[in-house]
Amino acid sequence: MADYKRRSGESFETFLRKFKRAVKNGKRLEKAREKQHLVPEKTKRQQKKQALTGLRLKKEKDFLRKTGKLEETVRRR
């Protein structure tokens, strides 16, 4: 990381302005923010497992609706 030092006779406001500009132009902050919310891609095995779980749950809910143990839900859009 770059080292920023205040020159003699330089006001703090001037130094802060230069520092902010350097950080913004350096793209370090932008890269850090991108990595902060990075979600790793799922492997094929994970995708298949999730799809099978969803199908199983859907089947169970349909069965419960047909037998009357689960109320019918009306979708509103």
N, C-alpha and C positions, 0 to 999 in steps of 0.2 A: 504494500500500500504506500502511496506517496506520502511524504512527510511535509507538512505545511508549517512554516514558521513566520511569525510576524516580524516585519522589518522594523528597524529602529525609526521612530518618527511616523510610523504608519498608524492611522487610527484603527480602532477595533472594528468599526463599521465597514471601513474599506477592506480590511482583512477578511471579515465575514462574507462580504459580497464576493470577493475573489474566490474564497473557499467554496461557497455554494455553486458558483459558476463552474469551478473545476470539477466538483463532484457530479454536477449535471452533465457536463460535456464528457466526462470519463465513462459514462454509462454503467458505472458500478452499482448505483442505486437501482437503476432499471433492471439489471440482471438479478439483483438480490430479491426484488419484488416478484419477478417472474418465478424464481425458484421457491419462493415462500408458499405459493399455492399450487405447486406442481403435483399432479396426481399421476402416479405410475400407471401405465397401461396394463390391463389384465391379460394374463396368458390365456391361451385357448382352453386349457384345462379349467381355469377359473370361470371363463365365460360359459362353458358347457355345464359346469356344476351349478352356476347361478340360474341358467335356463331350465335345467331339470328341476331345481327347487321351486322355481316359479310355476312350472307346469303341475308339479305335485300339489302345491298350495291351491292352485286354481281348481284342480280336480276335487280336492277336499271341500272347498267352499261351495262348489256346484252341488256336491252330494248333500251338504248340510242345508242348502237352500231347497233342494228337491224334497228332503225329508221334513222340512218345516222347522228345523232347529235354528235357522239363521234367517233373519228378515230380508226381504227383497229390498235392495237399495235402488233408488232412482237417481240416475246421473243427471246433474244439472250443468248446463253449459251457458 
